[in-house]
Each structure stands twice: as structure tokens, then as C-alpha cells.
Amino acid sequence: MKYLIAGLGNIGTEYELTRHNIGFLVLDRLADVHKIGFKTERYADKSELKYKGRQIHLIKPNTYMNLSGKAISYWLQELKIPKENLLVVVDDLALPFGSLRLRQKGSAAGHNGLKNIELLLGDQDYSRLRFGIGNDFGKGHQIDFVLSNFDKKEIKELPVLMDKSAEMIFSFCTIGVVRTMNFFNT
């Protein structure tokens, strides 16, 4: 069985450690732990690994956040992966920092990357791992907040949270979205 795991973020060193790039950071951590690298391919930096008989394709779209759907749509078709085997790792302002929630489907909730994915896939019926980044910003400063770097306290907590995200990704690929939600969502 094949799976596509898409971590959302923006390319460029200026975005590297920003809250909006948590999808990239999670996949980078997973790749580091499994000693695999990413290669720039069409619309994305791509890697793959085998886990318990599953072929897991990792992509970090290089189309910038607001056009993430272009890369995801392309790789789903190119690899002939059914949409139910897609998991998108994304930052979420509505969740406190460090909260992790797996959802089988749902709205974009104002997230431009998710809006573009919905537009190009034609619906909201795809799984997403929502990584809480909190909402510690004043009125009108949402963009500044999501494009700012994690603070020192958050950076110390990130490795454990990214490892838990990887556990959830592997669980999604082996036991499915519903059982993974029941096990991990608290």
C-alpha cells in the first residue's frame, strides 16, 4: 500500500523555523530519524521510505503555502495514490501550542494552504494532522505571528512533539485514520 504525507510550509531560509512551516519541520525530523534525504522533484521536495510493508512518500511542496494543492494533486495522480491515503501535516492557530489533532476531513478554517488543496482536490475529504501553534497575537497580527519563529521554550518542546507527530503518521499508514484518531486525539 502507498501513502502520501504532505507537510505544508514555505520554501526559503527566511521561513525555515516559522510556525507556518511546522509541516516541513515534522517531515524533516521524520527523514532525519530514518536517515533519508529529500530530493527536489516536480512541485515538491520528495522522499520515501518503507514502514511495515507500506510505501510512504513524503513531500514538502515547493509551490509556497498558498499553492500547496498543486503539488499534492500532482503527486497523488503521479503515484496513483487514493485520496484516503493522503495525510496533510499543517499548522493550526485554533489549537494551543503542541496540541496534535488528526481529522479525517474538515474545513480549511481560513488556512490558505488547505483552501488551495480543497480547490484542486474538489472537496474537504482528506485527512490532516493539525499541529497547534497557538494564537498569541494581537488583532491584525495573525500573519506576523504565523511567519514568526518559534520562541525558545517552544523550540525545546518541538522534538518531542515532532516525534509524536511521526508516530501518528505511521499509525495513520498502518491502522488507519479512525483508529489513529481514537488512540491519539485526547
QUIRA-V370060 format. One record per pair of residues at least 12 apart in sequence whose C-alpha atoms are under 10 Angstrom apart, sorted by the first residue. I is the first residue (numbers start at 0). J is the second residue. D is the distance in Angstrom with one decimal. If there is no record, write none. Layout:
# QUIRA-V370060
I:J:D / I:J:D
This chain:
# QUIRA-V370060
0:52:7.4 / 0:53:5.2 / 0:54:6.1 / 0:55:8.4 / 0:80:8.7 / 0:81:10.0 / 0:84:8.8 / 0:172:8.7 / 0:173:9.5 / 1:49:9.4 / 1:52:9.3 / 1:53:6.0 / 1:54:4.7 / 1:55:5.9 / 1:56:7.5 / 1:78:8.2 / 1:79:8.4 / 1:80:6.2 / 1:81:8.4 / 1:84:7.2 / 1:85:9.3 / 1:172:8.5 / 2:47:9.6 / 2:53:7.4 / 2:54:6.3 / 2:55:4.8 / 2:56:6.0 / 2:57:8.4 / 2:75:8.9 / 2:78:9.1 / 2:79:9.6 / 2:80:6.4 / 2:81:8.1 / 2:82:9.0 / 2:83:8.7 / 2:84:4.9 / 2:85:6.0 / 2:86:7.9 / 2:168:10.0 / 2:171:9.4 / 2:172:6.8 / 3:47:9.2 / 3:54:8.8 / 3:55:6.1 / 3:56:4.9 / 3:57:6.0 / 3:58:7.4 / 3:71:8.3 / 3:74:7.9 / 3:75:7.1 / 3:78:8.7 / 3:79:9.9 / 3:80:7.1 / 3:81:8.9 / 3:82:8.7 / 3:83:9.5 / 3:84:6.3 / 3:85:4.9 / 3:86:6.4 / 3:87:8.4 / 3:172:9.4 / 4:22:9.7 / 4:26:8.4 / 4:45:10.0 / 4:46:10.0 / 4:47:9.6 / 4:55:7.2 / 4:56:6.1 / 4:57:4.9 / 4:58:6.3 / 4:59:8.7 / 4:71:9.1 / 4:84:8.3 / 4:85:5.9 / 4:86:4.9 / 4:87:5.9 / 4:88:7.4 / 4:126:9.8 / 4:127:9.4 / 4:128:9.9 / 4:168:7.8 / 4:169:10.0 / 4:172:9.4 / 5:22:7.5 / 5:23:8.4 / 5:26:8.2 / 5:43:9.4 / 5:45:9.4 / 5:56:8.4 / 5:57:5.9 / 5:58:4.9 / 5:59:5.9 / 5:60:7.4 / 5:67:8.9 / 5:68:9.9 / 5:70:9.0 / 5:71:7.0 / 5:74:9.7 / 5:85:7.6 / 5:86:6.3 / 5:87:4.7 / 5:88:6.1 / 5:89:8.7 / 5:127:9.2 / 5:128:9.9 / 6:20:8.2 / 6:21:7.6 / 6:22:3.8 / 6:23:5.0 / 6:24:7.9 / 6:25:7.2 / 6:26:6.2 / 6:27:9.2 / 6:57:7.7 / 6:58:6.4 / 6:59:5.3 / 6:60:7.5 / 6:64:9.9 / 6:67:9.4 / 6:71:9.9 / 6:86:8.5 / 6:87:5.8 / 6:88:4.6 / 6:89:6.5 / 6:90:9.4 / 6:127:9.7 / 6:128:9.3 / 7:19:7.8 / 7:20:6.4 / 7:21:7.2 / 7:22:4.5 / 7:23:5.8 / 7:24:9.0 / 7:25:9.5 / 7:26:9.4 / 7:58:8.7 / 7:59:6.2 / 7:60:6.7 / 7:61:9.3 / 7:62:10.0 / 7:63:8.5 / 7:64:6.3 / 7:65:9.5 / 7:67:7.1 / 7:68:9.9 / 7:87:7.2 / 7:88:6.1 / 7:89:5.6 / 7:90:7.9 / 7:112:7.3 / 7:113:9.0 / 8:20:4.0 / 8:21:6.8 / 8:22:5.9 / 8:23:5.6 / 8:24:8.5 / 8:59:7.2 / 8:60:7.4 / 8:61:8.3 / 8:62:9.3 / 8:63:6.7 / 8:64:5.4 / 8:65:9.2 / 8:67:8.5 / 8:88:9.3 / 8:89:8.0 / 8:90:8.7 / 8:112:8.5 / 9:21:9.8 / 9:22:9.5 / 9:23:8.2 / 9:59:8.7 / 9:60:7.9 / 9:61:7.0 / 9:62:7.8 / 9:63:4.7 / 9:64:5.4 / 9:65:8.9 / 9:66:10.0 / 9:67:9.3 / 9:146:9.5 / 10:23:9.1 / 10:43:9.8 / 10:44:9.8 / 10:59:8.7 / 10:60:8.2 / 10:61:5.9 / 10:62:7.9 / 10:63:6.2 / 10:64:8.5 / 11:61:9.3 / 11:63:9.4 / 13:146:9.0 / 13:147:9.5 / 13:148:9.4 / 14:145:9.8 / 14:146:6.8 / 14:147:8.0 / 14:148:8.0 / 15:146:9.6 / 15:147:9.9 / 15:148:8.3 / 16:146:8.8 / 16:147:8.0 / 16:148:5.3 / 16:149:6.7 / 16:150:9.8 / 16:154:9.1 / 17:144:8.7 / 17:145:6.7 / 17:146:5.3 / 17:147:5.1 / 17:148:4.1 / 17:149:6.1 / 17:150:9.6 / 18:89:9.8 / 18:90:6.9 / 18:91:9.1 / 18:92:9.5 / 18:96:9.8 / 18:130:9.6 / 18:131:9.3 / 18:132:6.4 / 18:133:9.3 / 18:144:7.7 / 18:145:5.1 / 18:146:6.2 / 18:147:6.4 / 18:148:6.1 / 18:149:6.1 / 18:150:9.7 / 19:64:8.6 / 19:89:7.8 / 19:90:5.8 / 19:91:8.5 / 19:92:9.5 / 19:130:10.0 / 19:132:8.4 / 19:142:9.3 / 19:144:8.8 / 19:145:5.1 / 19:146:5.9 / 19:147:8.1 / 19:148:8.9 / 19:149:9.8 / 20:59:9.9 / 20:64:8.8 / 20:88:9.7 / 20:89:8.0 / 20:90:7.3 / 20:145:8.6 / 20:146:8.3 / 20:147:9.9 / 20:148:9.4 / 21:88:7.7 / 21:89:6.6 / 21:90:5.9 / 21:91:9.5 / 21:129:9.7 / 21:130:7.4 / 21:131:9.4 / 21:132:8.6 / 21:149:9.8 / 21:157:9.4 / 21:161:8.7 / 22:58:9.8 / 22:59:7.8 / 22:87:7.9 / 22:88:4.9 / 22:89:5.2 / 22:90:6.8 / 22:128:9.0 / 22:129:9.1 / 22:130:8.2 / 22:161:9.5 / 22:164:9.8 / 23:44:9.9 / 23:57:9.9 / 23:58:8.6 / 23:59:6.0 / 23:60:8.8 / 23:88:8.2 / 23:89:8.8 / 24:59:9.6 / 24:88:9.8 / 24:157:9.2 / 24:158:9.6 / 24:161:7.7 / 25:88:7.8 / 25:89:9.5 / 25:130:9.6 / 25:157:9.1 / 25:158:8.9 / 25:160:8.7 / 25:161:5.2 / 25:162:7.8 / 25:163:9.5 / 25:164:7.0 / 25:165:7.2 / 25:168:10.0 / 26:46:9.4 / 26:57:7.1 / 26:58:8.0 / 26:59:7.8 / 26:88:8.6 / 26:161:8.5 / 26:162:10.0 / 26:164:9.2 / 26:165:8.0 / 26:168:9.9 / 27:57:9.6 / 27:59:9.1 / 27:161:9.4 / 28:157:9.9 / 28:158:7.8 / 28:161:6.8 / 28:162:7.5 / 28:164:9.7 / 28:165:8.3 / 29:57:9.5 / 29:161:7.9 / 29:162:7.4 / 29:164:8.9 / 29:165:6.2 / 29:166:9.4 / 29:168:9.6 / 30:46:8.0 / 30:47:8.7 / 30:48:8.7 / 30:57:8.8 / 30:165:9.8 / 32:162:9.1 / 32:165:9.8 / 33:48:8.1 / 33:49:9.9 / 34:48:9.7 / 35:47:7.7 / 35:48:7.7 / 37:57:8.5 / 37:58:8.3 / 37:59:8.8 / 38:58:9.5 / 39:58:9.5 / 39:59:9.3 / 39:60:9.6 / 39:61:8.5 / 40:58:9.4 / 40:60:9.6 / 40:61:9.2 / 41:60:9.0 / 41:61:8.6 / 41:62:9.7 / 41:70:7.7 / 41:73:8.5 / 41:74:8.6 / 42:58:9.0 / 42:59:8.6 / 42:60:5.8 / 42:61:5.5 / 42:62:6.0 / 42:63:9.6 / 42:66:9.8 / 42:67:8.8 / 42:68:9.9 / 42:69:7.4 / 42:70:5.0 / 42:71:8.5 / 42:73:8.0 / 42:74:8.6 / 43:57:9.3 / 43:58:5.8 / 43:59:5.3 / 43:60:4.0 / 43:61:4.7 / 43:62:7.2 / 43:63:9.7 / 43:67:9.2 / 43:69:9.6 / 43:70:6.2 / 43:71:8.7 / 43:73:9.7 / 43:74:8.8 / 44:57:8.2 / 44:58:5.6 / 44:59:5.1 / 44:60:6.3 / 44:61:6.7 / 44:70:9.7 / 45:57:5.6 / 45:58:4.5 / 45:59:6.5 / 45:60:8.4 / 45:61:9.9 / 45:74:9.7 / 46:58:6.6 / 46:59:9.0 / 50:169:7.6 / 50:172:8.5 / 50:173:8.5 / 51:169:9.0 / 51:172:9.0 / 51:173:7.4 / 52:172:9.9 / 52:173:8.8 / 53:169:9.3 / 53:172:7.1 / 53:173:7.6 / 54:172:9.1 / 55:84:9.6 / 55:168:9.7 / 55:169:8.9 / 55:172:7.9 / 56:74:9.1 / 56:75:9.9 / 56:78:8.9 / 56:80:9.8 / 56:85:9.7 / 57:74:9.9 / 57:86:9.8 / 58:70:8.3 / 58:71:8.0 / 58:74:8.5 / 58:87:9.6 / 59:71:9.2 / 59:88:9.9 / 60:74:10.0 / 63:112:8.5 / 64:110:9.3 / 64:111:7.1 / 64:112:5.0 / 64:113:8.7 / 64:115:8.7 / 64:116:10.0 / 65:110:8.6 / 65:111:5.2 / 65:112:4.6 / 65:113:8.0 / 65:114:7.9 / 65:115:6.3 / 65:116:8.8 / 66:111:8.2 / 66:112:6.4 / 66:113:9.1 / 66:114:9.0 / 66:115:5.9 / 66:116:7.7 / 66:118:10.0 / 66:119:9.4 / 67:111:8.9 / 67:112:5.6 / 67:113:7.7 / 67:114:9.1 / 67:115:6.4 / 67:116:6.3 / 67:117:10.0 / 67:119:9.3 / 68:112:7.2 / 68:113:7.6 / 68:114:8.3 / 68:115:5.1 / 68:116:3.8 / 68:117:7.3 / 68:118:7.5 / 68:119:5.7 / 68:120:7.3 / 69:115:7.9 / 69:116:7.4 / 69:118:9.6 / 69:119:6.9 / 69:120:9.2 / 70:116:9.0 / 70:119:9.8 / 71:85:8.7 / 71:87:9.0 / 71:115:10.0 / 71:116:7.3 / 71:119:8.7 / 71:120:8.6 / 72:116:7.7 / 72:117:9.9 / 72:119:6.6 / 72:120:6.5 / 73:119:9.7 / 75:120:9.8 / 81:125:10.0 / 82:120:8.6 / 82:124:8.0 / 82:125:6.3 / 82:126:8.6 / 83:103:8.7 / 83:104:9.9 / 83:124:7.9 / 83:125:6.2 / 83:126:7.2 / 83:175:9.4 / 83:176:8.9 / 84:125:8.2 / 84:126:8.1 / 84:171:8.6 / 84:172:7.5 / 84:175:8.8 / 84:176:9.1 / 85:103:9.9 / 85:124:9.8 / 85:125:6.4 / 85:126:6.3 / 85:127:8.2 / 85:171:9.5 / 85:172:9.3 / 86:101:9.2 / 86:102:9.3 / 86:103:8.9 / 86:125:6.9 / 86:126:4.9 / 86:127:5.2 / 86:128:6.9 / 86:168:7.7 / 86:171:8.1 / 86:172:9.1 / 86:176:9.2 / 87:101:9.6 / 87:102:9.9 / 87:113:8.8 / 87:116:9.5 / 87:125:7.9 / 87:126:6.4 / 87:127:4.5 / 87:128:6.0 / 87:129:8.3 / 87:168:9.6 / 88:101:9.2 / 88:126:8.9 / 88:127:5.8 / 88:128:4.7 / 88:129:6.2 / 88:130:7.3 / 88:164:8.7 / 88:168:9.0 / 89:110:9.1 / 89:112:8.5 / 89:113:8.3 / 89:127:7.1 / 89:128:6.2 / 89:129:5.2 / 89:130:6.0 / 89:131:8.7 / 89:132:9.8 / 90:110:8.7 / 90:112:9.9 / 90:128:8.5 / 90:129:5.8 / 90:130:4.9 / 90:131:6.0 / 90:132:6.2 / 90:133:9.3 / 90:145:8.6 / 91:107:10.0 / 91:108:8.9 / 91:109:9.9 / 91:110:8.1 / 91:128:9.3 / 91:129:5.7 / 91:130:5.6 / 91:131:4.8 / 91:132:5.8 / 91:133:7.3 / 91:134:8.9 / 91:145:9.4 / 92:108:9.4 / 92:109:9.8 / 92:110:9.1 / 92:129:9.3 / 92:130:8.6 / 92:131:6.1 / 92:132:5.5 / 92:133:5.1 / 92:134:5.3 / 92:135:9.0 / 92:141:8.9 / 92:144:9.6 / 92:145:8.2 / 93:108:8.8 / 93:129:9.5 / 93:130:9.6 / 93:131:6.9 / 93:132:7.9 / 93:133:6.5 / 93:134:6.9 / 94:129:8.1 / 94:130:7.4 / 94:131:4.3 / 94:132:6.5 / 94:133:5.6 / 94:134:7.8 / 95:130:8.8 / 95:131:5.1 / 95:132:6.0 / 95:133:4.2 / 95:134:7.2 / 95:135:9.3 / 96:130:7.6 / 96:131:4.6 / 96:132:4.2 / 96:133:4.5 / 96:134:8.2 / 96:135:9.5 / 96:153:7.9 / 96:156:9.7 / 96:157:9.8 / 96:160:9.9 / 97:129:9.8 / 97:130:6.6 / 97:131:5.2 / 97:132:6.6 / 97:133:8.1 / 97:153:8.4 / 97:156:8.0 / 97:157:7.9 / 97:159:9.5 / 97:160:6.4 / 97:161:9.2 / 98:129:8.0 / 98:130:6.0 / 98:131:4.8 / 98:132:7.9 / 98:133:8.8 / 98:160:8.5 / 98:184:9.1 / 98:185:9.2 / 99:128:6.9 / 99:129:5.7 / 99:130:4.9 / 99:131:6.2 / 99:132:9.7 / 99:160:8.2 / 99:161:9.7 / 99:163:8.5 / 99:164:7.4 / 99:167:9.1 / 99:183:8.2 / 99:184:7.1 / 99:185:8.8 / 100:127:8.2 / 100:128:5.8 / 100:129:5.1 / 100:130:6.8 / 100:131:8.1 / 100:164:9.4 / 100:167:9.4 / 100:180:7.6 / 100:183:7.7 / 100:184:5.6 / 100:185:8.1 / 101:126:7.2 / 101:127:5.9 / 101:128:4.5 / 101:129:6.2 / 101:130:8.9 / 101:164:9.6 / 101:167:8.1 / 101:168:9.4 / 101:171:9.1 / 101:176:7.7 / 101:177:8.9 / 101:179:7.7 / 101:180:5.7 / 101:181:9.3 / 101:183:7.9 / 101:184:6.7 / 102:124:9.7 / 102:125:8.4 / 102:126:5.5 / 102:127:5.4 / 102:128:6.5 / 102:129:7.7 / 102:176:7.7 / 102:177:8.6 / 102:179:9.6 / 102:180:7.1 / 102:184:9.1 / 103:123:9.1 / 103:124:7.0 / 103:125:6.0 / 103:126:4.2 / 103:127:6.6 / 103:128:8.9 / 103:175:9.9 / 103:176:6.4 / 103:177:7.5 / 103:180:8.5 / 104:122:9.1 / 104:123:5.7 / 104:124:4.7 / 104:125:5.1 / 104:126:5.3 / 104:127:7.0 / 105:117:9.9 / 105:122:9.3 / 105:123:5.7 / 105:124:7.0 / 105:125:8.0 / 105:126:8.3 / 105:127:8.5 / 106:122:9.3 / 106:123:6.3 / 106:124:9.2 / 107:123:7.8 / 113:127:9.3 / 126:171:9.3 / 126:176:7.5 / 127:168:9.9 / 127:176:9.5 / 128:164:7.9 / 128:167:8.2 / 128:168:8.2 / 128:171:9.8 / 128:180:9.8 / 129:164:9.4 / 130:160:8.8 / 130:161:9.2 / 130:164:8.2 / 132:144:9.5 / 132:145:8.1 / 132:149:8.8 / 132:153:9.3 / 133:145:9.4 / 163:183:9.2 / 164:183:9.8 / 166:179:9.6 / 166:183:9.4 / 167:179:6.8 / 167:180:8.6 / 167:182:9.2 / 167:183:7.2 / 167:184:9.7 / 170:182:9.3 / 170:183:9.4
